């Protein structure tokens, strides 16, 4: 999210190059075109806005390297997230927004969902069997 340089008619190669430049300049990870299978922006082009970019890595190892240090982008205007299913996105949002006094933060890693509790700073994986409980909680 927030990858600068969005332009009308941007190609997959252009989007890939911009992402690789971001990885090198902000995260100190030197990848090349062969590490990315495909990249493209989402939605219609609007001048003055940067559309989200979807990247598909060739191998999981390179993706894990990027995801492990994505925190270095904090407060930069650019963020990296896993592309989650609608269900996983809803479960994370429910845990975070329906229990704001209990939940410090939520995130995903390799398709698994996690919650960090405010009370004792413990981290817990949200198991699939608990998804419905998260979704059924009332909104505050």
ABEGO torsion letter per residue (X at the ends): XGBBGBBBGBBAAAAAAAAAAAAAAAAGBBBBAAABABBBBBEBBBBGBBBBBBBBBABAAAAAAAAAAAAAABGAGBBBBBBBBAAAAAAAAAAAAABAAABABBBBBGGBBBBBBAAAGBBBBBBAAAAAAAAABBBX
